[in-house]
Amino acid sequence: MTNVEKINAFLDKAKMFFFLTADGAQPKGRPFGFRLLSDGKLYFGCGTFKNVFRQLTANPQVEVLALCGDEFLRYDGTAKVVKDDALLARVREAMPEIMGLYDSNGWEMGLFYLENGHAEIRGLFEVKEEFDV
């Protein structure tokens, strides 16, 4: 299993995770659930009209945080925005209701992955696994 597959598997178990950005000097976090593993990269998405997208383009240093039982995952890196119609088509297949809402409102889905990533799977008092992605 590759390192990015380990992250995806942890996020599968956790179901929901938190995506952390900065708004100037103020940290911001919000729950996320969507991601797409494709060609060795873990893609995330959100509306380009949302504050989170504005924040990650202004300061691309971000972190994903997920909790599952007595373990948690920290995955940080530099958000890299991509425009890829084939990936967007896969998002449409995975989330037809949400993408239908986006289409009916003229909204755009922004897709991104993390470059130069680093991940830790931790227990309460110890690092269980640590790796670069």
FIKOLZA-1660 file (N, C-alpha, C; in steps of 0.1 Angstrom, whole numbers, plus 5000, padded with zeros to 4 digits):
% residues 133
   i   px   py   pz ch aa at
   1 5008 4988 5000  A  M  N
   1 5000 5000 5000  A  M CA
   1 5009 5012 5000  A  M  C
   2 5006 5022 4991  A  T  N
   2 5014 5034 4990  A  T CA
   2 5010 5043 5002  A  T  C
   3 5018 5054 5004  A  N  N
   3 5015 5063 5015  A  N CA
   3 5002 5070 5013  A  N  C
   4 4999 5074 5000  A  V  N
   4 4987 5081 4998  A  V CA
   4 4975 5072 5000  A  V  C
   5 4977 5059 4996  A  E  N
   5 4966 5049 4999  A  E CA
   5 4964 5047 5014  A  E  C
   6 4974 5048 5022  A  K  N
   6 4973 5047 5037  A  K CA
   6 4964 5059 5042  A  K  C
   7 4967 5071 5036  A  I  N
   7 4959 5083 5040  A  I CA
   7 4944 5081 5036  A  I  C
   8 4942 5076 5024  A  N  N
   8 4929 5074 5019  A  N CA
   8 4921 5064 5027  A  N  C
   9 4928 5053 5031  A  A  N
   9 4922 5042 5039  A  A CA
   9 4918 5048 5053  A  A  C
  10 4927 5056 5059  A  F  N
  10 4923 5062 5072  A  F CA
  10 4911 5071 5070  A  F  C
  11 4911 5079 5060  A  L  N
  11 4899 5088 5058  A  L CA
  11 4887 5080 5055  A  L  C
  12 4888 5068 5048  A  D  N
  12 4876 5059 5047  A  D CA
  12 4871 5055 5060  A  D  C
  13 4880 5051 5069  A  K  N
  13 4875 5047 5082  A  K CA
  13 4869 5058 5090  A  K  C
  14 4875 5070 5089  A  A  N
  14 4870 5082 5097  A  A CA
  14 4857 5087 5092  A  A  C
  15 4854 5086 5079  A  K  N
  15 4842 5091 5072  A  K CA
  15 4843 5106 5070  A  K  C
  16 4845 5113 5080  A  M  N
  16 4846 5128 5079  A  M CA
  16 4859 5132 5084  A  M  C
  17 4864 5143 5079  A  F  N
  17 4877 5149 5083  A  F CA
  17 4876 5164 5083  A  F  C
  18 4886 5170 5089  A  F  N
  18 4886 5185 5089  A  F CA
  18 4897 5190 5081  A  F  C
  19 4894 5201 5073  A  F  N
  19 4903 5207 5064  A  F CA
  19 4906 5221 5070  A  F  C
  20 4919 5223 5072  A  L  N
  20 4924 5235 5080  A  L CA
  20 4931 5244 5070  A  L  C
  21 4928 5257 5071  A  T  N
  21 4934 5267 5063  A  T CA
  21 4937 5279 5072  A  T  C
  22 4942 5290 5067  A  A  N
  22 4945 5302 5074  A  A CA
  22 4938 5313 5067  A  A  C
  23 4931 5322 5074  A  D  N
  23 4925 5334 5069  A  D CA
  23 4933 5346 5075  A  D  C
  24 4944 5350 5068  A  G  N
  24 4953 5359 5074  A  G CA
  24 4960 5352 5085  A  G  C
  25 4960 5357 5097  A  A  N
  25 4966 5351 5109  A  A CA
  25 4956 5342 5116  A  A  C
  26 4944 5341 5112  A  Q  N
  26 4934 5333 5119  A  Q CA
  26 4932 5320 5113  A  Q  C
  27 4934 5309 5121  A  P  N
  27 4932 5296 5116  A  P CA
  27 4917 5293 5114  A  P  C
  28 4914 5285 5104  A  K  N
  28 4900 5282 5101  A  K CA
  28 4900 5267 5098  A  K  C
  29 4890 5260 5103  A  G  N
  29 4887 5246 5100  A  G CA
  29 4873 5243 5097  A  G  C
  30 4871 5233 5089  A  R  N
  30 4857 5230 5086  A  R CA
  30 4857 5215 5082  A  R  C
  31 4845 5208 5084  A  P  N
  31 4844 5194 5080  A  P CA
  31 4843 5192 5065  A  P  C
  32 4850 5182 5061  A  F  N
  32 4850 5178 5047  A  F CA
  32 4847 5163 5046  A  F  C
  33 4842 5158 5036  A  G  N
  33 4840 5144 5034  A  G CA
  33 4845 5138 5021  A  G  C
  34 4845 5147 5011  A  F  N
  34 4848 5143 4997  A  F CA
  34 4863 5143 4995  A  F  C
  35 4867 5132 4988  A  R  N
  35 4881 5131 4982  A  R CA
  35 4880 5121 4972  A  R  C
  36 4890 5121 4963  A  L  N
  36 4891 5112 4952  A  L CA
  36 4905 5108 4950  A  L  C
  37 4908 5095 4951  A  L  N
  37 4921 5090 4948  A  L CA
  37 4922 5086 4933  A  L  C
  38 4932 5093 4927  A  S  N
  38 4934 5090 4912  A  S CA
  38 4948 5092 4909  A  S  C
  39 4954 5082 4902  A  D  N
  39 4968 5083 4897  A  D CA
  39 4978 5087 4907  A  D  C
  40 4976 5081 4919  A  G  N
  40 4986 5083 4930  A  G CA
  40 4984 5096 4937  A  G  C
  41 4974 5104 4935  A  K  N
  41 4971 5116 4942  A  K CA
  41 4958 5116 4948  A  K  C
  42 4957 5122 4960  A  L  N
  42 4944 5123 4967  A  L CA
  42 4938 5137 4965  A  L  C
  43 4928 5138 4957  A  Y  N
  43 4922 5151 4953  A  Y CA
  43 4910 5154 4963  A  Y  C
  44 4909 5167 4966  A  F  N
  44 4899 5173 4974  A  F CA
  44 4891 5183 4966  A  F  C
  45 4879 5187 4970  A  G  N
  45 4872 5197 4962  A  G CA
  45 4863 5205 4970  A  G  C
  46 4861 5217 4966  A  C  N
  46 4852 5226 4972  A  C CA
  46 4848 5237 4962  A  C  C
  47 4837 5244 4965  A  G  N
  47 4833 5255 4956  A  G CA
  47 4843 5266 4955  A  G  C
  48 4845 5271 4943  A  T  N
  48 4855 5282 4942  A  T CA
  48 4849 5295 4947  A  T  C
  49 4837 5295 4950  A  F  N
  49 4830 5307 4956  A  F CA
  49 4831 5307 4971  A  F  C
  50 4836 5296 4977  A  K  N
  50 4837 5295 4992  A  K CA
  50 4849 5301 4998  A  K  C
  51 4848 5306 5010  A  N  N
  51 4860 5311 5017  A  N CA
  51 4872 5302 5018  A  N  C
  52 4869 5289 5020  A  V  N
  52 4880 5279 5021  A  V CA
  52 4888 5279 5008  A  V  C
  53 4882 5281 4996  A  F  N
  53 4890 5281 4984  A  F CA
  53 4898 5294 4983  A  F  C
  54 4892 5305 4986  A  R  N
  54 4899 5317 4986  A  R CA
  54 4911 5316 4996  A  R  C
  55 4909 5310 5008  A  Q  N
  55 4920 5309 5017  A  Q CA
  55 4931 5300 5012  A  Q  C
  56 4928 5289 5006  A  L  N
  56 4938 5280 5002  A  L CA
  56 4946 5285 4990  A  L  C
  57 4940 5294 4982  A  T  N
  57 4947 5300 4971  A  T CA
  57 4956 5311 4976  A  T  C
  58 4951 5318 4986  A  A  N
  58 4959 5329 4992  A  A CA
  58 4971 5324 5000  A  A  C
  59 4969 5313 5007  A  N  N
  59 4980 5307 5015  A  N CA
  59 4978 5292 5014  A  N  C
  60 4985 5285 5005  A  P  N
  60 4983 5271 5002  A  P CA
  60 4988 5261 5012  A  P  C
  61 4993 5266 5023  A  Q  N
  61 4998 5257 5034  A  Q CA
  61 4985 5252 5042  A  Q  C
  62 4982 5240 5040  A  V  N
  62 4969 5235 5046  A  V CA
  62 4972 5222 5054  A  V  C
  63 4962 5217 5061  A  E  N
  63 4963 5205 5068  A  E CA
  63 4949 5198 5069  A  E  C
  64 4950 5185 5068  A  V  N
  64 4938 5176 5069  A  V CA
  64 4940 5169 5083  A  V  C
  65 4929 5169 5091  A  L  N
  65 4929 5162 5104  A  L CA
  65 4917 5153 5104  A  L  C
  66 4919 5140 5108  A  A  N
  66 4908 5130 5109  A  A CA
  66 4910 5122 5122  A  A  C
  67 4899 5118 5128  A  L  N
  67 4899 5111 5140  A  L CA
  67 4891 5098 5137  A  L  C
  68 4897 5087 5142  A  C  N
  68 4891 5074 5141  A  C CA
  68 4894 5065 5153  A  C  C
  69 4885 5063 5162  A  G  N
  69 4887 5056 5174  A  G CA
  69 4897 5063 5182  A  G  C
  70 4908 5057 5187  A  D  N
  70 4918 5063 5195  A  D CA
  70 4930 5067 5187  A  D  C
  71 4928 5068 5174  A  E  N
  71 4939 5073 5165  A  E CA
  71 4935 5085 5157  A  E  C
  72 4945 5094 5154  A  F  N
  72 4941 5105 5145  A  F CA
  72 4952 5106 5134  A  F  C
  73 4948 5113 5123  A  L  N
  73 4957 5115 5112  A  L CA
  73 4959 5130 5110  A  L  C
  74 4971 5134 5109  A  R  N
  74 4975 5147 5104  A  R CA
  74 4982 5146 5091  A  R  C
  75 4977 5154 5081  A  Y  N
  75 4982 5153 5068  A  Y CA
  75 4983 5168 5063  A  Y  C
  76 4996 5173 5061  A  D  N
  76 4997 5187 5057  A  D CA
  76 5005 5187 5044  A  D  C
  77 5004 5198 5038  A  G  N
  77 5011 5201 5025  A  G CA
  77 5007 5214 5019  A  G  C
  78 5011 5215 5006  A  T  N
  78 5008 5227 4999  A  T CA
  78 4997 5224 4989  A  T  C
  79 4986 5231 4990  A  A  N
  79 4975 5228 4981  A  A CA
  79 4979 5233 4966  A  A  C
  80 4976 5224 4957  A  K  N
  80 4979 5226 4943  A  K CA
  80 4966 5225 4935  A  K  C
  81 4961 5236 4931  A  V  N
  81 4948 5236 4923  A  V CA
  81 4950 5230 4909  A  V  C
  82 4940 5222 4905  A  V  N
  82 4941 5216 4892  A  V CA
  82 4928 5218 4884  A  V  C
  83 4929 5220 4872  A  K  N
  83 4917 5221 4863  A  K CA
  83 4919 5209 4854  A  K  C
  84 4910 5199 4856  A  D  N
  84 4910 5187 4848  A  D CA
  84 4896 5182 4846  A  D  C
  85 4891 5183 4833  A  D  N
  85 4877 5179 4830  A  D CA
  85 4875 5164 4833  A  D  C
  86 4884 5156 4831  A  A  N
  86 4882 5141 4833  A  A CA
  86 4880 5139 4848  A  A  C
  87 4888 5145 4857  A  L  N
  87 4886 5144 4871  A  L CA
  87 4873 5150 4875  A  L  C
  88 4869 5161 4870  A  L  N
  88 4856 5167 4873  A  L CA
  88 4844 5158 4869  A  L  C
  89 4846 5151 4858  A  A  N
  89 4836 5141 4854  A  A CA
  89 4834 5130 4864  A  A  C
  90 4845 5126 4870  A  R  N
  90 4845 5116 4880  A  R CA
  90 4838 5121 4893  A  R  C
  91 4840 5134 4896  A  V  N
  91 4834 5140 4908  A  V CA
  91 4819 5140 4905  A  V  C
  92 4815 5144 4893  A  R  N
  92 4800 5144 4889  A  R CA
  92 4794 5130 4891  A  R  C
  93 4802 5119 4888  A  E  N
  93 4797 5106 4890  A  E CA
  93 4795 5102 4905  A  E  C
  94 4805 5107 4913  A  A  N
  94 4805 5104 4927  A  A CA
  94 4795 5112 4935  A  A  C
  95 4792 5124 4930  A  M  N
  95 4783 5133 4938  A  M CA
  95 4773 5140 4929  A  M  C
  96 4764 5132 4922  A  P  N
  96 4756 5138 4912  A  P CA
  96 4746 5149 4918  A  P  C
  97 4741 5147 4930  A  E  N
  97 4732 5157 4936  A  E CA
  97 4739 5170 4939  A  E  C
  98 4751 5169 4945  A  I  N
  98 4758 5182 4948  A  I CA
  98 4763 5189 4935  A  I  C
  99 4767 5181 4926  A  M  N
  99 4772 5188 4913  A  M CA
  99 4760 5193 4905  A  M  C
 100 4748 5187 4907  A  G  N
 100 4736 5192 4901  A  G CA
 100 4732 5206 4907  A  G  C
 101 4734 5207 4920  A  L  N
 101 4732 5220 4927  A  L CA
 101 4742 5230 4922  A  L  C
 102 4754 5226 4921  A  Y  N
 102 4765 5235 4916  A  Y CA
 102 4761 5240 4902  A  Y  C
 103 4757 5231 4893  A  D  N
 103 4754 5234 4879  A  D CA
 103 4742 5244 4879  A  D  C
 104 4732 5241 4887  A  S  N
 104 4719 5249 4886  A  S CA
 104 4722 5263 4891  A  S  C
 105 4732 5265 4900  A  N  N
 105 4735 5278 4905  A  N CA
 105 4747 5285 4898  A  N  C
 106 4753 5278 4888  A  G  N
 106 4764 5284 4881  A  G CA
 106 4777 5284 4889  A  G  C
 107 4778 5275 4899  A  W  N
 107 4790 5274 4907  A  W CA
 107 4800 5265 4901  A  W  C
 108 4813 5267 4905  A  E  N
 108 4823 5259 4900  A  E CA
 108 4830 5251 4911  A  E  C
 109 4833 5238 4909  A  M  N
 109 4840 5230 4918  A  M CA
 109 4855 5232 4916  A  M  C
 110 4862 5236 4926  A  G  N
 110 4877 5236 4926  A  G CA
 110 4883 5224 4931  A  G  C
 111 4892 5218 4923  A  L  N
 111 4898 5205 4928  A  L CA
 111 4913 5208 4931  A  L  C
 112 4918 5201 4941  A  F  N
 112 4932 5203 4945  A  F CA
 112 4937 5191 4952  A  F  C
 113 4950 5190 4952  A  Y  N
 113 4957 5179 4960  A  Y CA
 113 4968 5186 4968  A  Y  C
 114 4975 5178 4976  A  L  N
 114 4986 5184 4985  A  L CA
 114 4999 5179 4979  A  L  C
 115 5008 5189 4976  A  E  N
 115 5022 5186 4972  A  E CA
 115 5030 5187 4985  A  E  C
 116 5042 5181 4984  A  N  N
 116 5052 5181 4995  A  N CA
 116 5045 5178 5008  A  N  C
 117 5037 5167 5008  A  G  N
 117 5029 5164 5020  A  G CA
 117 5037 5156 5030  A  G  C
 118 5032 5157 5042  A  H  N
 118 5037 5149 5053  A  H CA
 118 5025 5144 5062  A  H  C
 119 5026 5132 5066  A  A  N
 119 5015 5126 5074  A  A CA
 119 5020 5119 5086  A  A  C
 120 5011 5120 5096  A  E  N
 120 5013 5112 5109  A  E CA
 120 5000 5105 5113  A  E  C
 121 5002 5093 5116  A  I  N
 121 4991 5086 5123  A  I CA
 121 4995 5084 5137  A  I  C
 122 4987 5090 5146  A  R  N
 122 4991 5091 5160  A  R CA
 122 4980 5084 5169  A  R  C
 123 4985 5079 5180  A  G  N
 123 4977 5075 5191  A  G CA
 123 4977 5087 5201  A  G  C
 124 4971 5085 5212  A  L  N
 124 4971 5096 5222  A  L CA
 124 4984 5101 5226  A  L  C
 125 4994 5092 5228  A  F  N
 125 5007 5096 5233  A  F CA
 125 5019 5093 5224  A  F  C
 126 5016 5087 5212  A  E  N
 126 5028 5083 5204  A  E CA
 126 5024 5085 5189  A  E  C
 127 5035 5086 5181  A  V  N
 127 5034 5086 5167  A  V CA
 127 5034 5071 5163  A  V  C
 128 5024 5066 5156  A  K  N
 128 5023 5052 5152  A  K CA
 128 5030 5050 5139  A  K  C
 129 5028 5060 5130  A  E  N
 129 5035 5060 5117  A  E CA
 129 5036 5074 5112  A  E  C
 130 5047 5077 5105  A  E  N
 130 5050 5090 5100  A  E CA
 130 5057 5088 5086  A  E  C
 131 5052 5096 5076  A  F  N
 131 5057 5094 5063  A  F CA
 131 5055 5107 5054  A  F  C
 132 5063 5108 5044  A  D  N
 132 5061 5119 5034  A  D CA
 132 5052 5113 5023  A  D  C
 133 5045 5122 5016  A  V  N
 133 5036 5119 5006  A  V CA
 133 5039 5126 4993  A  V  C
% end
